[in-house]
């Protein structure tokens, strides 16, 4: 409207055409093109519900075939940067107080997001926050952590040793990935 607007970066190709919101413009002609979405820094657990609602609207409007997501998981429950920061631990959301609660919240998010985006293919790109779980397991930090985190970490440790993504293992074993198209490539 006359008070709010959104700037989009549009880059012309070698032929002078460009694509905007799923439409290619070239020589006074338009053509719908296949779209894919790349989402960064969702950080499930502290995601913005309004931003996610608008993201779903855009994905559905463009009929994106694939959705790539970086930093889907936040991993505050095992974040090495706050392990000795009592204030940061105190300020965490309730669902980030244990690895189980955080992964369960992620599973529910994936099911809901997949449903809202009409079960589009979702590719979760390995990112630094996902690697917090790997680091937690690699360094054996779960041994001296809360009993709740230690129990789940013991379950995730063997698949991790077999080079299976521990986040994927949790979600798959709890049936969060049933009936959704989500992959976790290496």
C-alpha positions in Angstrom: 0.0 0.0 0.0 1.1 3.6 0.2 2.8 3.1 3.6 4.3 -0.4 3.5 6.2 -2.1 0.7 8.6 -4.9 0.2 11.8 -4.6 -1.9 12.8 -7.7 -3.9 16.1 -8.1 -5.5 15.5 -8.9 -9.2 18.5 -9.8 -11.4 18.2 -9.9 -15.1 19.7 -12.9 -17.0 21.9 -12.8 -20.1 18.9 -12.3 -22.3 17.5 -9.4 -20.4 14.7 -11.4 -18.8 14.1 -11.9 -15.1 11.9 -14.0 -12.8 9.8 -12.5 -10.1 7.4 -14.5 -7.9 7.3 -17.5 -10.2 6.8 -15.6 -13.4 9.6 -15.0 -16.1 9.4 -11.7 -17.9 11.2 -11.4 -21.2 10.4 -9.4 -24.4 7.0 -8.3 -23.2 6.0 -11.9 -22.6 5.4 -13.8 -19.3 5.7 -17.4 -18.5 5.1 -19.3 -15.2 8.2 -21.1 -14.1 8.8 -23.8 -11.5 9.8 -22.4 -8.2 11.8 -23.7 -5.2 12.1 -22.0 -1.8 15.3 -21.6 0.2 14.6 -20.8 3.8 17.4 -19.9 6.2 17.6 -19.7 10.0 14.1 -21.0 10.9 15.5 -22.1 14.3 12.4 -24.1 15.3 11.6 -23.3 18.9 12.1 -19.5 18.5 10.6 -19.1 15.0 8.4 -16.1 14.3 4.8 -17.4 13.7 3.9 -14.4 11.5 7.0 -14.9 9.3 6.2 -18.6 9.1 2.6 -17.9 8.1 3.7 -15.5 5.3 6.4 -18.0 4.2 3.7 -20.7 3.8 1.5 -18.3 1.8 4.4 -17.6 -0.6 5.4 -21.2 -0.9 1.8 -22.1 -1.8 1.2 -19.1 -4.0 4.3 -20.0 -6.0 3.5 -23.8 -5.9 7.1 -24.5 -5.0 8.1 -28.1 -5.7 10.9 -28.2 -3.1 11.7 -26.3 0.1 15.3 -26.2 1.2 15.8 -25.2 4.9 19.0 -24.2 6.7 19.2 -24.1 10.5 15.8 -25.7 10.9 16.7 -26.9 14.4 17.7 -24.5 17.1 19.4 -26.9 19.5 19.4 -24.5 22.5 19.1 -27.5 24.8 22.6 -28.6 23.8 24.1 -25.4 22.5 27.8 -25.3 23.4 27.8 -21.5 23.4 25.4 -21.3 26.3 26.3 -24.4 28.3 27.9 -22.3 31.1 25.6 -19.3 30.7 23.0 -19.6 33.4 21.1 -16.5 32.3 20.8 -17.9 28.7 19.6 -21.2 30.1 17.0 -19.4 32.3 15.7 -17.4 29.3 15.1 -20.5 27.1 11.6 -21.3 26.0 10.1 -24.2 28.0 10.3 -26.6 25.0 14.1 -25.9 24.8 14.9 -27.1 28.3 15.7 -30.7 27.2 16.8 -32.3 24.0 13.7 -34.5 24.0 11.3 -31.5 24.4 13.1 -29.6 21.7 13.2 -32.5 19.2 9.5 -33.3 19.9 8.7 -29.6 19.2 10.6 -29.9 16.0 8.7 -33.0 15.0 5.4 -31.3 15.6 6.6 -28.3 13.6 7.6 -30.5 10.6 4.3 -32.3 10.6 2.4 -29.0 10.7 4.6 -27.2 8.2 4.4 -30.1 5.8 0.6 -30.1 6.0 0.3 -26.3 5.5 2.6 -26.5 2.5 0.6 -29.3 1.0 3.3 -32.0 1.6 5.9 -30.4 -0.6 9.4 -32.0 -0.6 11.5 -30.5 2.2 15.2 -30.8 2.2 16.9 -30.0 5.5 20.4 -28.7 4.8 23.0 -29.7 7.4 23.8 -26.5 9.4 25.7 -25.4 12.4 22.8 -25.7 14.9 22.2 -29.3 13.7 25.9 -30.0 14.4 25.4 -28.9 18.0 23.8 -32.3 18.6 26.7 -34.1 16.9 29.1 -32.1 19.0 27.2 -32.9 22.1 27.3 -36.6 21.3 31.0 -36.6 20.1 32.3 -34.8 23.2 30.2 -37.1 25.5 28.7 -34.0 27.2 25.5 -36.0 27.8 27.3 -38.1 30.5 27.3 -35.3 32.9 24.1 -33.6 31.7 20.6 -34.0 33.1 19.4 -37.6 33.3 16.7 -36.8 30.8 19.2 -35.5 28.2 21.6 -38.4 29.0 19.0 -41.1 28.4 18.0 -39.7 25.0 21.6 -39.1 24.1 22.4 -42.7 24.8 19.7 -43.7 22.4 21.0 -41.3 19.7 24.7 -42.2 20.2 24.7 -45.6 18.4 23.0 -44.3 15.3 25.4 -41.3 15.4 28.3 -43.7 15.5 26.9 -45.4 12.4 26.8 -42.0 10.6 23.1 -41.6 10.9 21.9 -38.1 11.6 20.7 -38.1 15.2 18.0 -35.6 14.6 16.7 -37.7 11.6 16.9 -40.8 13.8 14.8 -39.2 16.5 12.1 -37.9 14.1 12.0 -41.2 12.2 11.8 -43.4 15.3 8.9 -41.2 16.7 7.0 -41.4 13.4 7.2 -37.6 12.8 8.5 -38.3 9.3 5.6 -40.7 8.3 3.5 -39.2 5.6 5.8 -36.2 5.0 8.4 -35.7 2.3 11.4 -34.6 4.4 15.0 -35.6 3.8 18.2 -34.9 5.7 21.1 -35.2 3.2 24.6 -35.6 4.4 
